[in-house]
Amino acid sequence: MNWFVGTYSKRNSKGIYLIEFDESNCKFKLIDSYKDESPLNPSFLAQGNGFLYSVGESGSPNPGLIVSYKINENKILKINQELTYGDNPCHLAINSKNNFLVAVNYSSGDFSTYKITDGKINFLQSVSHKGSSINTSRQNEPHAHSVNFIDDETFYICDLGIDKIIKYSINSKTLKLESDKSFEITPGAGPRHFIINTTDKFAYSINELNSTISVFDLDEKNNLVNIQDISTIPNSFDKETTTADIHFSKDKRFLYGSNRGHDSIAQFSICEDGKLKFEKHFSTLGQTPRNFAVSNSGKFLLVANEASDNIFSFYINQENGHLDYTGQMISVPSPVCLLEIIK
């Protein structure tokens, strides 16, 4: 299958890359890069209905951007771009109707919403968060970090700066925001990324600053009830480390989280009540695993090691969820997002 790779614009990066990962032999191949089409720092990508969307993670004097593309074979054709009206957009998501997009701005602690029509994005509104938390070096102000939809009219935003996950509701006709409800987590945790098991009604936040995962029950109104916090690193590890990304195995029996500094993937088994049981750590074989992804087949896990400029592939053991290195990797400058193309 082919994968898009988002990068930071440094160490001679050419922006968005397209690579092939052949699951029959686990070999990588560089197909193309899109320097002319890419914004500055295309650090997070999303897709929907044959279209690709990229953030342009920059701040003043270079405004943050969202760019849309038509995916045409091995090419991306730019449709349009819009400002995010904030600094350093780092994450975006699209609802399943493919008509509504949300992009979050980390540095300015706000987010913007957009209507999508045949891949074209049109700005709707911006919302700013307020507050702070106890980590004075990282939490003196809001830092919106990720957005996740649970249905077409409801999404959550993790705000690392204020230790809150906020649920927003959308009017399905006007696409304007109707309501919000915030949920506090452990002070100093710094919620970064969020995933939802909509079938069993559990959700999980990986927390950057204290290297934990918070587990939540979802009630009938999709409100969050915290039922567990569990560490992603060994108790004996005393060097600097932060978490980054979080994903389920395809069958949702296991959950994985990445540690930057410890440079590992932490594997957990998911119990019937949604709580996590730690299983094992696996080296990412590189430095600073900011982003990783489970293949659509469920057989492989790919890790983007930002600081060592490489992407490694691992087999996922279908019985116990353990990771085994395939022996294959590819070099890409500053890789920070992996997106398998699903047709």
N, C-alpha and C positions, 0 to 999 in steps of 0.2 A: 504494500500500500504506500501511497504518497503522503507525506507530512509537510505542513508549513512549519517553519521555525521563525519565531520572533526573536529579535536581538536588541542589544544596546548598541548605539552608533559609536563604537570605539574598537581599537585594535583591528582596524581595516575591515570592519563589518560592512557588508553590502545591504543591510536592511533586512527585509523579509527573504528567507530562503525557501526553496522547495527541495526536499530530499525524498529518496525512495528507501523504504525498509522492506526487503523481500523476506516474508515470513517463512518461505520454503528453505532458505539457506542462511537467514539472519544477516545478510550482507546489506550494507548501506551504499547509496550512490547519490552524489550531488547532481541534481537535475538542472537547477537554475537559481539565480538570485535576482532581486528586483530593486536595485539601487535607485534607479530613476523614479520608480513608482512609490517608494517607501517614504514615509514621514521620518523625521528625526526620532530615534529611539522607538521603533515599533515593537514595544516590549510585551504586549499582550494582544492575542488574536482570538476571534470567534467567527463561527460560520453559521449560515442558515439559508436553506432553500437555494443553494448554488451561488451564494454571495459570501465574500470574506470582509470582515471588519477589523480594523487595526486601530489601536491607540497610537498617538504620537506623544510619547511621554516627555514633555518639556514644560518649562515654566518661563516666566517673564525674564527676558524680553521676547522669548519665543513661545507663543501661545500653545497651550495644549490642544490637540486635535483628535478627531475621530474621522477615519477615512474608510470609504466603502469601495469594494471592487466586485466585478463580475469574474467568477472563476471560469475560464475558457481553456479546457484541456490543461496544458502546463503553463498557461499565462494568466496573469491577473490584469484586468482592464479597469482602470480607475473610473468610478462613477461620479463621486463628489466627496467633499469634506466639509466638516463643520467644526467650529470652535467648541471646546468643552467649558469655556467660561470659568476656568480654574487652572491650577498649576499641577503639573505632573500626573495626568491621568494614567492609572496603572492597571485598570481592570474594566471589563465591560461584559454585558450579557444581553441576550435577546430572548423574548418569549417564544413559545412554540407556534404562535400564529405568525411569527416573523413580521410583526407590524410595530413592535415597540422595543427600543434599545435604551439601556441605562449605562452610563459611563461614570466612574468615580474618580475624583481628583484627590490624590494622596496629600500633597503639600498644603493645599488650601482647604482641605476638609469638607468638601462639598461634592455634589453630583449633578449631572444633567440628564434629561430625558429627551428622546427623539422618536418621532414617527418614522416608520420605514415604509416606503412604497416602491416595489420592484427594485429593492436594493438601495434606493436613494434615501439618505437620511435628512430629516428636517427637525431642527431644534424646537423643543416644546417649552421646557422650563428648567430652572436650576433651584436647588435646595441646599442650604448651608447647615451644617451641624454646629453645635455649641458645646463648650465644656472642656474639661481636662481630666487628668488622673494623676496617679502618685509617682510615676517615673518621670522625674523632672527633665531628663535629657531627651525623652522621646514623646512625652504626653502632656506638654504644656498647652496644646491646642488639638482640635479634631484632626484625624487622619483617616478619611474614608479609604478602605483598602480593597473591598471586593463586593460584588453584587451577585445574588442568586435568586432565580425565580422558583417558586413552588407551584404556581399555576400562572395562567396568562394575565391575571390581574393582581398578583401578590408577589412581592420580592423582599429580600432581606439585604441589608448593607452592614458589613462588619466595619466598625470604626475603631482602629487601633489606638487612637489618641485619647478616646474617652471611655474605653472599656465597655462599649455597648454594641449590641446587635439590634438594628432597628428594622421593624416590619412596616412596609408601605403598601397601601392599596390603591389601585388605579380605577378610574371610571372607564368602563369598557367602551363607551361611546365617545367621550371627549378626550380620552387618554390623559386627563389631568389627574394629579394625585388627590385622593379623597381623605385619607387618614394615615396616621402612623402610630406605632406603639414600640417603645424601647424596652430592651431586656439587658440588665446589667450582669456582667460576669466578674470574676475575681479581680480586684484592683491590681493593676500592674501586669495583667496577663497579655493584653494587646491582641485582640482577635484579628486575624489576618485573612484567612480563607475559610469557606463554609461549604458543606455539602449536605444534601438532604436525601433520606430514604423515604420517598413519598408513600411507598406501599406499607411499610411497617411503622411509619410516623415517628422516625428518629432523625435528629440532625446533629452535626458535628462541626465544631469550630476548632481550627488549629491556631494556637495563640503564640505569636512571634516572640514576645518579650520574656515569658517565663517557660517556654518550651513545654507546653502542655496541650492536650486536646480536651475540650469540654464537650460533654455528651448531653443532649437535650431530648426530652419527650416533646412531642407536638400534640397539643390538645385539639379539641374539635374546631377551634377558631384559628388554628395554626400559630398559637402562642407558644413560646419556648419555656420549658421547665427544666432547669439544670439538674441532672441526676448523677453526674460524675465528672471529675477532673483527673486526668492521668498524664504522667510525664512521658515525653518522647525520647529522653536521654537517660543513660545510666546514672545512678546516684553518685557514682565515683567520678564522673566527668566534671572537672572543675575549670575547663578552659571556656573562652567565650564562644557561644553558639546561639543561634536563633532558628526558629522553624520557618518554613516557607509554604509548602503546598500539601494538599490532602486529596486522596482519591480512594474509592471503593475498588475491590476486585469486581469483575463483571457479575459474579453471582452474589455479591454483597455479603459474602461470608467473612471477608477480611477487609481491613482498612489499613492504608499506608500513609505515612507522613514523612516529609523530608526535613533533615536537620542540616543547617549551614554552620560549619565550624566543626561539629562532630562528623559532618560529611557522610551522612548515612540516610538510609530509608528505614524507618521504624515500622514494623509490622505488628498489627493487632488482630485478634479474632473477635468477631462481634457475637455477643451472647444473645439469647432470646429476648432479654429485656432491653436490648440496645447497648448495654454497657460493654466496655472494651476490656480485653485481657491481653497484656503484652505477650508477644511471641518471640521476636528476634530482631536484631539490627543487621543491616546489610550495607557494606561499604558501597558508595556510588562510584568508586574508582577514580574520582576527580575531586575538584574543589568547588564548594558553594553550589550545591544542588537546589537552585531556586525553584525550578519547575520540573515536573515529571508527568507522565501520562501512561495509562493502561490502554493497550490497543483495543480496538473494537472487537477483535476476536476473543479477547480476554486471555490470550496466551503469552503476551509479552508486556514488559514494563520498560519504557524508555526514560532516561534521566538526562536532563540538560544541566551540565556542570558549568555554571557561569564563569567562574574565575579561571578554570583550566581549559576553556574553549573547546569542549568536547561533549558528545552525546554518546552514552553507553546503552546497550540493550541487554535485557535480562529475561530469561525464561521465568514464567510464573508456574510453579508446581501446582497442578490443579487439585491435589489432595490436601496439602498443608499450607499453600500460599507462599512458600518460601521462594526466594529469588536466586537464580543461578546465572552467572555471566555467560553470555553466548559466545564470547571471544571476539565480538565485533563492536566497533565504534566508528564515529565519524567526527572530524574536526570542523567546527563552525565557530567563528569569533563571537564571544559573549552571548551564548544562547540562553534565553530566559523564558521561552514559551514553546510548547510542542502541541501541534494541532493536527490530528489525523484527518484527512479529507474523507468525509462520509458522503457517498452519493445516494 
